[in-house]
């Protein structure tokens, strides 16, 4: 598996919420963090459906690695 921005690097998370949600989903899934997995799924679903994810969900995704 290749290195992704935001995971084990000093690179910032992607600006695109969908990309960030996929990165966090992978990490949360590896860690067994079921609550965050569900949040990521909501963000991904919203992005794919052209909707806006909730501010709380976006906060979790953008702050996950901090």
C-alpha positions, 0 to 999 in steps of 0.5 A, a space after each residue: 500500500 502506498 503512502 497517502 497524504 495525511 497518513 504518517 506524513 507532514 503533508 496536509 489532508 486533501 482539500 476535497 472532503 471526499 478524498 479526506 473521508 476515504 483516507 480517514 475511512 481506511 485508517 478508522 477501519 484499520 483501527 476498529 473505530 466504528 463510529 468514525 467509519 460511520 461518519 466517513 460513510 455519511 460524508 462519502 454518501 453526501 459527497 456522491 449525492 451532491 449534498 453537503 455533509 453535516 458540520 460535525 461530520 466534516 469536523 471529525 474527518 478534517 481533525 482525525 489525524 490531529 
